[in-house]
């Protein structure tokens, strides 16, 4: 496995109508798909009962050694996710996915920066791919117990 393997993905965004006086609809990413095609424009997948889906191709999920801890946290959680950062310029514009990651840490950093981030189920074919990368590149650090200050001799305690 290469040092920075990658896979092409397409993001499925979904529009749902709302019964709300402030907003008539909501958009969210609902899935990612393996995307072997070249980059292309967003296209409508269909609409049923007011729920519409759009496919946004051309995203690359790149695994990096710097993010191994975040991948590990994702895979050991119930239901591994692919995190999608997306933006919407205004109420009339389509929401646009910007980036994808499999790292909890990277997704958390995006959220800390006030970006819109949603986790969608990781395709089953990607779970062993990320797992194999972790086996080759990551060893979780063993947890070390920190002895409480109250159990130390007063002269050995850290003074704040």
C-alpha positions in Angstrom: 0.0 0.0 0.0 1.4 3.4 -1.0 2.3 6.1 1.6 -0.8 8.1 0.7 -3.3 5.9 -1.0 -6.5 7.5 -2.3 -9.9 6.6 -3.7 -12.3 8.7 -5.8 -15.7 9.4 -4.3 -18.9 11.0 -5.3 -21.1 12.7 -2.6 -24.9 12.4 -2.7 -26.7 15.5 -1.3 -30.4 15.3 -0.4 -32.9 18.1 -0.3 -35.9 17.6 2.0 -38.9 19.9 2.3 -39.6 21.5 5.7 -42.8 22.6 7.3 -41.1 25.6 8.9 -41.9 29.4 8.7 -38.2 30.3 8.4 -37.0 27.7 5.8 -38.7 25.7 3.2 -36.1 23.0 2.8 -33.0 21.4 4.3 -30.0 19.9 2.5 -27.6 17.2 3.9 -25.1 14.8 2.5 -26.6 11.3 2.8 -24.1 9.0 1.1 -20.8 8.7 -0.6 -20.1 6.3 -3.5 -17.0 5.0 -5.1 -16.6 7.1 -8.2 -14.4 5.7 -11.0 -15.5 8.4 -13.5 -13.6 11.5 -14.3 -14.7 14.7 -12.6 -17.9 16.1 -13.8 -20.7 18.5 -13.0 -23.3 17.9 -10.3 -26.3 16.1 -11.6 -29.8 15.4 -10.3 -30.4 11.8 -9.4 -34.2 12.1 -9.1 -37.0 13.5 -7.0 -39.8 11.6 -5.1 -42.4 13.2 -2.8 -40.4 16.4 -2.7 -37.2 14.7 -1.7 -34.5 15.3 -4.3 -31.0 13.9 -4.6 -28.0 15.3 -6.4 -24.7 13.6 -7.1 -21.4 15.6 -6.8 -18.5 13.6 -8.4 -14.8 14.2 -8.2 -13.7 14.0 -4.6 -10.6 12.2 -3.5 -10.3 10.5 -0.1 -6.5 10.5 0.6 -5.1 8.6 3.6 -2.3 10.3 5.4 0.0 9.0 8.2 -0.7 12.3 10.1 -4.3 11.4 10.4 -4.0 7.7 11.5 -5.3 8.4 15.1 -8.4 10.0 13.6 -8.9 7.0 11.2 -8.5 4.6 14.1 -11.1 6.5 16.2 -13.5 6.3 13.3 -13.0 2.6 12.6 -13.4 1.5 16.3 -16.6 3.5 16.7 -20.0 1.9 15.9 -20.7 2.6 12.2 -17.5 4.1 10.6 -18.2 7.3 8.6 -16.9 9.4 5.8 -17.2 13.1 6.8 -18.3 15.6 4.2 -17.6 19.3 4.5 -20.1 21.3 2.5 -21.1 24.9 1.9 -24.1 26.8 0.6 -23.5 30.3 -0.7 -27.1 31.5 -0.4 -30.7 30.1 -0.2 -31.0 29.9 -4.0 -27.7 28.1 -4.6 -27.1 24.3 -4.5 -25.1 23.2 -1.5 -21.7 22.2 -2.6 -19.5 19.5 -1.0 -16.0 20.8 -0.6 -13.9 18.0 1.0 -14.2 14.4 2.3 -12.2 12.6 5.1 -12.3 9.4 7.1 -10.5 11.1 10.1 -12.5 12.1 13.2 -9.8 14.6 14.0 -9.8 16.4 10.6 -13.7 16.5 10.7 -13.5 18.0 14.2 -11.1 20.7 13.1 -13.5 21.6 10.3 -16.3 21.9 12.8 -14.2 24.0 15.1 -13.7 26.3 12.1 -17.6 26.6 11.9 -17.8 24.6 8.7 -20.9 22.4 7.9 -19.8 18.8 8.4 -21.9 15.7 8.3 -20.8 12.1 8.7 -22.3 9.6 6.2 -22.0 5.8 6.4 -18.6 4.6 5.1 -19.1 2.3 2.1 -18.4 -1.3 3.2 -15.6 -1.7 0.6 -13.7 1.2 2.2 -13.7 -0.2 5.8 -11.0 -2.9 5.1 -9.1 -0.5 2.9 -8.7 2.0 5.8 -8.1 -0.9 8.2 -5.3 -2.3 6.1 -3.7 1.2 5.9 -3.9 1.4 9.7 -2.3 -2.0 10.2 0.6 -0.9 8.1 1.1 2.6 9.5 -0.3 2.9 13.0 0.1 1.6 16.5 -2.2 3.1 19.1 -0.2 4.4 22.1 -1.0 2.5 25.3 -3.0 4.5 27.7 -0.9 5.6 30.7 -2.4 6.1 34.1 -1.7 9.5 35.6 -1.3 9.3 39.3 -3.6 11.8 41.0 -1.8 14.7 42.7 -3.4 13.8 46.0 -1.5 10.5 46.2 1.9 12.2 45.8 4.0 13.5 48.6 3.2 17.3 48.9 6.8 18.2 48.0 6.6 16.2 44.8 3.4 17.8 43.6 3.4 20.2 40.6 2.8 23.7 41.7 0.5 25.8 39.5 
